[in-house]
Amino acid sequence: MTKRPTVIDLFAGCGGMTSGFVRAGFEPVLAVEWDLAAAATYAANFGESHTVWGDIASVNPDRLPDADVVIGGPPCQGFSNLGSKDVNDPRNTLWRQYLRVVDHVRPKAFVVENVDRFSSSAEFQMLLAAADHGPLKGYELSWAVLLAADFGVAQRRPRSILIGSRVGHRIPLPAPTHARAPDAGVQPWETVRSRIAGLPETPDTTQLPHSTATFFGRTLPGVFKGLDIHVGRQPRELSLRRYDSVPPGGGRFDLPDELLPNCWRNKPTGTTDVMGRMRWDAPSLTIRTEFFKPEKGQYLHPQWEAEATAGRVNRPITHLEAARLQDFPEDFLWCGTKIQIAKQIGNAVPVGLAQAIAAQLAQHIAD
Ligand SMILES: C[S@@+](CC[C@H](N)C(=O)[O-])C[C@H]1O[C@@H](n2cnc3c(N)ncnc32)[C@H](O)[C@@H]1O
């Protein structure tokens, strides 16, 4: 039997990225995450024994296992200006931690994922400098902004992906397998319908089941799966009237004047996605950590017809629908409160996107 390639996930969250790597044949050997609920979700799915619940800064280098690949997305501090390029800037601490691990493990390749504006951040400049004359010397870098929808995920979520390689050549980013206007060899984008059609339009409950689990010696809500996280909300009458006025693809600009909150009335342009309704036959927009609040993005359920007012589904997507749009498998296990689980879902790298990156790496590190 050939040995599976191994992966270390730093800033692992609930393990969206690891999930894609596992689908592509990798074996996770270490994950670090300091949020208890996210670390517990990761542990429930991939094993507690290799999961470190703690600050990445506290991980002892002598306890770092060998690995073929290191992955992770240290949070960026800001993008509006490039800020300090000083590697000693305290804001760069998390990046130094990431570099410290790569420098110690010397994997064949590493992956940094971040928001789409990453390449205009001070942190990005720091990475380039580290590869030129710092701890990443010897690694060849390639990067691009990839759209999850181009890799079979029913979501238009752009992510910056940077790959470092020391296998003797740059590893190119994976080529899209899906497109809005497909041609030979490329399939059409997946749609919201393909991921959430058929789920109960009216969730049975607004609460997670009463159940607790123990990870890292701590007890927390869990372990939940599938319809357990198909939880509804109890919107006010005014909210329901607002939701009802928004057609698929529409948003706050569809609200009649009498339903407009002052904050939007006084802001005639910008934030176009808020109070948005999804379309059945297109990918969703980015699923963020507060997808359960329609005032934060395009999160209303797509079922709405101009004539059939009785059949409209006037609610935001549920946790299960958000998890499906992030491409989590149906048997994925979740730990934490509703808010904690929403954060894990919204923070994750869509599994299908991570899988495409992992498959590309697997091929190049095996050569
Ligand atoms: C964007 S999320 C990662 C999502 C993950 N890649 C996935 O696909 O599910 C970043 C994570 O880094 C964690 N984090 C931030 N600072 C950390 C630190 N100093 N040590 C460990 N984890 C940290 C956060 O709690 C958060 O879960």
The ligand as an SDF file (V2000), in Angstrom:
LIG
                    3D

 27 29  0  0  0  0  0  0  0  0999 V2000
  -10.4170   31.5490    8.7560 C   0  0  0  0  0  0  0  0  0  0  0  0
  -10.4710   30.5050   10.1350 S   0  0  0  0  0  0  0  0  0  0  0  0
   -9.8250   28.9900    9.4750 C   0  0  0  0  0  0  0  0  0  0  0  0
  -10.7840   28.1870    8.6790 C   0  0  0  0  0  0  0  0  0  0  0  0
  -10.2460   26.8480    8.2640 C   0  0  0  0  0  0  0  0  0  0  0  0
   -9.0970   26.9510    7.3930 N   0  0  0  0  0  0  0  0  0  0  0  0
  -11.3160   26.0050    7.5810 C   0  0  0  0  0  0  0  0  0  0  0  0
  -11.2250   25.7800    6.3910 O   0  0  0  0  0  0  0  0  0  0  0  0
  -12.2760   25.5790    8.2610 O   0  0  0  0  0  0  0  0  0  0  0  0
   -9.0920   31.0330   11.1140 C   0  0  0  0  0  0  0  0  0  0  0  0
   -9.0050   30.3080   12.4510 C   0  0  0  0  0  0  0  0  0  0  0  0
   -7.7950   30.6940   13.0970 O   0  0  0  0  0  0  0  0  0  0  0  0
   -8.0220   30.5870   14.4880 C   0  0  0  0  0  0  0  0  0  0  0  0
   -6.9440   31.2990   15.1880 N   0  0  0  0  0  0  0  0  0  0  0  0
   -6.7150   32.6290   15.1690 C   0  0  0  0  0  0  0  0  0  0  0  0
   -5.6140   32.9170   15.9010 N   0  0  0  0  0  0  0  0  0  0  0  0
   -5.1380   31.7330   16.3850 C   0  0  0  0  0  0  0  0  0  0  0  0
   -4.0140   31.3740   17.2060 C   0  0  0  0  0  0  0  0  0  0  0  0
   -3.1760   32.2920   17.6810 N   0  0  0  0  0  0  0  0  0  0  0  0
   -3.8010   30.0740   17.4820 N   0  0  0  0  0  0  0  0  0  0  0  0
   -4.6630   29.1240   16.9920 C   0  0  0  0  0  0  0  0  0  0  0  0
   -5.7400   29.4100   16.2270 N   0  0  0  0  0  0  0  0  0  0  0  0
   -5.9770   30.6990   15.9210 C   0  0  0  0  0  0  0  0  0  0  0  0
   -9.4220   31.1810   14.6430 C   0  0  0  0  0  0  0  0  0  0  0  0
  -10.0360   30.7690   15.8710 O   0  0  0  0  0  0  0  0  0  0  0  0
  -10.1460   30.6430   13.3960 C   0  0  0  0  0  0  0  0  0  0  0  0
  -10.8660   29.4720   13.6830 O   0  0  0  0  0  0  0  0  0  0  0  0
  1  2  1  0
  2  3  1  0
  2 10  1  0
  3  4  1  0
  4  5  1  0
  5  6  1  0
  5  7  1  0
  7  8  2  0
  7  9  1  0
 10 11  1  0
 11 12  1  0
 11 26  1  0
 12 13  1  0
 13 14  1  0
 13 24  1  0
 14 15  1  0
 14 23  1  0
 15 16  2  0
 16 17  1  0
 17 18  1  0
 17 23  2  0
 18 19  1  0
 18 20  2  0
 20 21  1  0
 21 22  2  0
 22 23  1  0
 24 25  1  0
 24 26  1  0
 26 27  1  0
M  CHG  2   2   1   9  -1
M  END
$$$$
